[in-house]
Amino acid sequence: MLISDNGIGIPENSDVFNSNSLGLELIHSLVDQLDGEVKISSKNGTIFQIIFPHT
């Protein structure tokens, strides 16, 4: 699953995997529950790639 925008992106010095943001906490919680993986890119906006295992 890809979720993206064309905004200013996430600052380079941000630790999105240890954030106090409710939105990011929800994303990580859901992905953990489904044994998935999150990859984040912040070039030309922000891209969240969420990978779920095949069953």
C-alpha positions as CSV (number, residue, x, y, z in Angstrom):
1,M,0.0,0.0,0.0
2,L,1.4,3.4,-0.9
3,I,0.2,6.7,0.7
4,S,1.8,9.9,-0.5
5,D,1.4,13.6,-0.7
6,N,3.2,16.4,-2.5
7,G,3.8,18.6,0.5
8,I,7.1,19.8,2.0
9,G,7.9,16.4,3.4
10,I,9.2,15.3,6.8
11,P,12.3,17.1,8.1
12,E,15.5,15.0,7.7
13,N,16.2,15.2,11.5
14,S,12.8,13.7,12.4
15,D,12.7,10.2,13.8
16,V,9.4,9.0,12.5
17,F,9.8,5.6,14.1
18,N,10.0,7.1,17.6
19,S,7.6,9.9,17.2
20,N,4.9,11.1,19.6
21,S,2.6,11.9,16.7
22,L,-0.8,10.1,17.1
23,G,-1.0,9.5,13.4
24,L,2.4,7.8,13.2
25,E,1.7,5.8,16.4
26,L,-1.6,4.5,14.8
27,I,0.3,3.6,11.6
28,H,3.0,1.7,13.5
29,S,0.4,0.0,15.7
30,L,-1.6,-1.2,12.8
31,V,1.4,-2.4,10.8
32,D,2.8,-4.2,13.9
33,Q,-0.5,-6.0,14.5
34,L,-0.5,-7.2,10.9
35,D,3.2,-8.2,10.9
36,G,3.9,-5.6,8.2
37,E,6.7,-3.2,7.4
38,V,6.7,0.6,6.9
39,K,9.1,2.4,4.6
40,I,9.1,6.2,4.5
41,S,10.6,8.5,1.9
42,S,10.5,12.3,2.1
43,K,11.6,13.4,-1.4
44,N,9.1,15.5,-3.3
45,G,6.5,15.1,-0.6
46,T,6.1,12.2,1.8
47,I,5.6,8.6,0.8
48,F,4.6,5.8,3.2
49,Q,5.0,2.3,1.8
50,I,3.2,-0.3,3.9
51,I,4.1,-3.9,3.1
52,F,1.9,-6.7,4.4
53,P,3.0,-10.3,4.4
54,H,1.3,-12.8,2.1
55,T,-0.9,-15.3,3.8
